[in-house]
Amino acid sequence: MSRLAIVIAALAIGLLAAPVRADVSAGERKKLEKAFADYLRQPDAKKRAKTWKGVKALAGKLTFEEIEELVGAAVPGNTWKKGFTPTVKYTSLGEEWTYSVIAPKKRPKGLLPLVVDPGHGSWRENSDKENEGGMRTWLKTAGAENDVIYIRTRVIDRLSNDGRYDAWSKARQPMDQPNSDSIATALLDAINDACLRYPVDPDRVFVQGISQTGYWTWWLGQYAPDRFAAIAPVGSRTLHMRQLVGNCTAVPVFLLHGTADPTCPFGDAKWAADALKKRGGTVDFRPTEGGGHMNGVFVRFGEIWPDMAKLTRNPFPKKFERKLVGPTRPDAYWLRALGVEADEFNPWGAPARVTGEIDGQTLRITAEGCEKVVVLLGTEMLDLDESVTIELNGRKVHKKRVKPDAETALEVARLRSDGGHFSAAVTLTVR
């Protein structure tokens, strides 16, 4: 073959390999960017529908890659206020809630990790100054003062103050009553608000906490494992996780616990570490010999945070499972389970379960206790220019190419305050 022929062949291969760009002008792209950002931040469903209608035809021109790029860019916020902000308001469960935030003195050029403290009832009467001092103690101990946006929700404080905490956190109760998933929703909505408000990297969101805060760190980890790069429940009970610990196998877990903890038995942490390892989870378990509930344990955040900070969330684990206690948040990485029904909130008897496995261009899914599953697809997950095979409960139910779906990608990003990973979807009926 002549040198000219080789050059032409190489160019042809390069052109074939390059992503296909949609026929969208710079002005149209700007219109889409603004519309997507507005859609994600609009609480009114009718106004969201109007926004989508205005760009639907234009969005229909986008390739898979462009959908992921535009939706991903629309998620991070641009608000910046250095130092401590005692009260940031947001809405969840039809109520107004708050969280506190500390941002570094200097705004970086890129996006920052978000570290979340779910909160603790013992802080319910703290002054703003005391809250700031407690938050800065963690930042200083972890060595993260200039590297993260750090929020502490006031959800647990408020529920403890107004007498609702015990009722909402009862182990079992009718599903139509507020329960632990209600608390998790309020906590997760604080995280979602922060991700849309501040320049946060949605792939580097971390939850940490000790004692009661660790309890809710565990619950958030199993409630929304696809949302976090890692969780760190410290000195915490784990009874509420006995049937749900498998939900955390695809999210890295860092465990600190004192062997002489008089409040939360050391055996709780050891059980969790052993259970996760048995299921193939990633666990960094660091017992403190002779350590108490906080004494000798809390200071070790300085050891684990540098290792946590290196992690980036994997939105496409090769294998995962999630048991669903109810329909509140039916997401599990690249799956959504629709039509989950439960008469009782019962962490020991989850009525629905989904699992997912990626094997090349084949997705293997099991689903029980739900009516439908929505399979979310992205270019980092599969080759979307090729046929995709989906097996559901042992049956081959799909084998063909999929089409770009900007509306679903945008809606998933809104529900999760997250985006940029999915650009197509397939909805399947569970039989």
DAZIMO-V947899 format. One record per backbone hydrogen bond with DSSP energy under -1.0 kcal/mol. CO is the residue of the C=O (numbers start at 1). NH is the residue of the N-H. Records with the same first field share a line. If there is no record, write none. Layout:
CO->NH + NH
This chain:
2->6
3->7
4->8
5->9
6->10
7->11
8->12
9->13
10->14
11->15
12->16
13->17
14->18
22->24
25->29
26->30
27->31
28->32
29->33
30->34
31->35
32->36
33->37
34->38
35->39
36->40
37->41
39->42
44->48
45->49
46->50
47->51
48->52
49->53
50->54
52->55 + 56
55->59
56->60
58->61
59->62
63->67
64->68
65->69
66->70
67->71
68->72
69->73
70->74
83->103
85->101
88->99
90->97
92->95
95->92
97->90
98->154
99->88
100->152
101->85
102->150
103->83
112->201
113->149
114->206
115->151
116->208
117->153
120->123
121->124
123->126
127->131
128->132
129->133
130->134
131->135
132->136
133->137
134->138
135->139
136->140
137->141
138->142
139->143 + 144
144->147
149->115
150->102
151->117
152->100
154->158
155->159
156->160
157->161
158->162
159->164 + 165
164->168
165->169
173->345
174->177
179->183
180->184
181->185
182->186
183->187
184->188
185->189
186->190
187->191
188->192
189->193
190->194
191->195
192->196
193->197
194->198
195->77
197->79
198->77 + 200
199->112
201->204
203->313
204->114
205->229
206->116
207->232
209->234
210->213
211->215
212->216
213->217
214->218
215->219
216->220
217->221
218->222
219->223
220->224
224->227
230->207
231->254
232->209
234->211
238->241
239->242
241->245
244->247
245->248
246->249
248->251
252->231
253->284
255->286
256->235
257->288
258->261
265->268
266->270
267->271
268->272
269->273
270->274
271->275
272->276
273->277
274->278
275->279
276->281
277->280
282->253
284->255
288->259 + 291
291->260
294->297 + 298
295->292
297->300
298->301
299->302
300->303 + 304
301->305
304->308
305->309
308->311
318->358
320->356
322->354
324->352
330->337
332->335
334->376
335->332
336->374
338->371 + 372
343->175
345->173
346->349
352->324
353->368
354->322
355->366
356->320
357->364
359->362
361->389
362->359
363->391
364->357
365->393
366->355
368->353
371->430
372->338
373->428
374->336
375->426
377->423 + 424
378->382
382->384
383->386
388->400
389->363
390->397 + 398
391->365
392->395
395->392
398->390
400->388
405->409
406->410
407->411
408->412
409->413
410->414
411->415
412->416
413->417 + 418
423->405
424->377
426->375
428->373
